[in-house]
Amino acid sequence: MLNIKGIYHDVNPTWSIGKSGGCDTVVFVTEGKLFYFIEDHKMEVEKGEVLFIPSMLNRAWQSHQIDGHHKYTAVFTQTEKLNPLPFVKSDKIIRLKLRNSAYYEQRFAFLFIQWLGKRPFYEQMSQHILYELLTLIAQEHAESQSSSPAKEQMARKIQSFILHNFRKNITIDELSELAGISSNYVTVIFKEVLGSTPIQYLHQTRINTAVNLFENTDMTVGEVSEYLGYCDQAYFNRMFKKWMGTAPSLIRNC
């Protein structure tokens, strides 16, 4: 069982945290980079990376001197007998470049919204989401040694194209031409490496961007919908609720 102590979302923080320990911690960086000091080790953690720090290790973090950063942090304790994830029981640091960072960002954002909003059963929902995230991280960590380099490279090429063009109307045929493979194979390889189809990843990226815009700008729901390439605001509303579990207007008004 996971006992969550706090869920945090830092957006370009200007402070730093001195060394402390006591709880297991998972950090996911969504923008920029920052420094972590864990016992005698210094590491630079950047966008798309997740870091697991076990409770027995002292840790501190500091913002990068030039680049700001955005990150989600989950701090928790656990009932060891009920937790089968081996890396959560270990005394080792886990650092991993996640494959489908858009999905992780969406789930961390939903976790933060649940914890912050304190809706009925929010604690149970938060435990469920965090356990899902820990399981996915454990799965990726176990698979990181065995993935095909050729498939990984091809999927990353498609991923990069989507990230640079997500506001446009991207089609599978366009991605097929980019990768030089059939349309069906594009979907198969991308899902095998990143865990979702290219179109799912496109919508995940758009919705994650929408959450960031609602949190950091005064843009309306209609303006965000148009900015992200949705011609129909009603369709944007449906996609947002599908991925985030709540209407965009509720996030906009928080």
Secondary structure, DSSP 8 states (H G I E B T S, - for coil): -EEEEEEEEEES---EEEEE-SSEEEEEEEEEEEEEEETTEEEEEETTEEEEE-TTS-EEEEE-SS--EEEEEEEEEE-GGG---HHHHSSS-EEEE-S-HHHHHHHHHHHHHHHHHT-TTHHHHHHHHHHHHHHHHHHHHHHTTTS-HHHHHHHHHHHHHHHHHTTS---HHHHHHHHTS-HHHHHHHHHHHHSS-HHHHHHHHHHHHHHHHHHHS---HHHHHHHTT-S-HHHHHHHHHHHHSS-HHHHHT-
